[in-house]
Amino acid sequence: MNQRTDRLNGEVLRAVSEILPTVKDPRITGMISVLRAEVTPDLKYAKITLSVLGNDDKKELLKGLNSSKGFIRHALGQKINLRQLPELNFVVDDAIAEGSRICSIIDQLSKEQES
């Protein structure tokens, strides 16, 4: 990637991280962290990778994010000055939630072996 795309990835990541807590959709719950923002070289699309703790229904969360795309994109346009704003695509990364689930299973097994 070139330097402009890398810089824009960082700006989109920072801006979306600031915008998400202001979204008022009831389906968007839990602790949401923006892990990555990847803007395509032609600046038409941006893939936003999220990590979510405290919300077990990922499909409803994605529906809420997709229905709030217009608001998020408008707010992104106010924070970042671009001629054409990228179309946002949200992806939920389950790695952190899966890791905490595995840790709790290991803790439970170790407690069972001690007793």
C-alpha positions in Angstrom: 0.0 0.0 0.0 1.1 3.5 -0.5 1.5 6.2 2.1 -1.7 8.0 1.3 -3.8 4.9 1.7 -2.1 4.0 5.0 -2.8 7.5 6.3 -6.4 7.4 5.2 -6.8 4.0 6.9 -5.7 5.5 10.2 -8.0 8.5 9.8 -11.0 6.4 8.9 -10.3 4.1 11.9 -10.0 7.0 14.3 -13.1 8.7 13.0 -15.3 5.6 13.0 -14.1 4.9 16.5 -15.4 8.3 17.6 -18.6 8.0 15.6 -19.9 4.6 16.7 -20.7 5.5 20.4 -23.0 8.3 19.1 -25.1 5.9 17.0 -28.5 5.6 18.7 -29.7 2.2 17.2 -30.8 -0.2 20.0 -29.3 -3.1 18.2 -25.8 -1.7 18.5 -24.9 -2.7 22.1 -21.9 -4.0 23.9 -18.4 -2.8 23.9 -17.4 -2.2 20.3 -13.8 -1.6 19.3 -12.7 -0.8 15.8 -9.7 -3.0 15.0 -8.9 -2.1 11.4 -10.1 0.1 8.6 -8.9 -0.9 5.1 -9.7 1.5 2.3 -9.3 0.3 -1.2 -6.7 2.1 -3.4 -9.5 3.6 -5.5 -11.1 5.0 -2.3 -14.5 3.6 -3.2 -14.9 1.0 -0.4 -13.7 0.7 3.2 -13.8 -2.5 5.2 -14.2 -1.8 8.9 -13.3 -4.7 11.2 -14.9 -4.6 14.6 -14.5 -6.5 17.8 -17.5 -6.8 20.1 -17.8 -7.9 23.7 -21.1 -8.1 25.5 -23.3 -8.7 22.5 -24.0 -12.3 21.5 -26.2 -11.6 18.5 -23.7 -10.5 15.8 -26.4 -10.6 13.1 -28.5 -8.1 14.8 -25.5 -5.9 15.5 -24.6 -6.0 11.8 -28.2 -5.2 10.8 -28.1 -2.2 13.1 -24.7 -1.0 11.7 -25.9 -1.5 8.1 -29.1 0.5 8.8 -27.0 3.3 10.4 -24.5 3.4 7.5 -25.9 6.6 6.2 -25.5 8.4 9.5 -22.0 7.0 10.0 -20.9 7.9 6.5 -22.3 11.5 6.9 -20.5 11.9 10.2 -17.3 10.5 8.6 -17.6 13.1 5.8 -17.7 15.9 8.4 -14.5 14.6 10.1 -12.5 13.7 6.9 -12.4 15.9 3.9 -12.6 13.7 0.8 -14.2 14.3 -2.6 -15.8 10.9 -2.5 -16.5 9.1 0.7 -15.9 5.3 0.7 -18.8 2.9 1.0 -18.6 1.3 4.4 -18.6 -2.5 4.9 -18.7 -3.8 8.5 -17.2 -7.1 9.5 -17.2 -8.5 13.1 -14.0 -10.3 14.2 -14.8 -13.0 16.8 -11.1 -13.7 17.7 -11.1 -11.8 21.0 -14.5 -13.2 22.2 -13.4 -16.7 21.2 -10.1 -16.2 23.1 -11.9 -15.1 26.3 -14.3 -18.1 25.9 -11.3 -20.5 25.6 -9.7 -18.9 28.7 -12.8 -19.4 30.7 -13.0 -23.0 29.7 -9.4 -23.6 30.6 -10.0 -21.9 34.0 -13.0 -24.1 34.6 -11.1 -27.2 33.8 -8.2 -26.3 36.0 -10.6 -25.7 38.9 -12.2 -29.1 38.3 -8.8 -30.8 38.4 -7.8 -29.1 41.6 -10.9 -30.3 43.5 
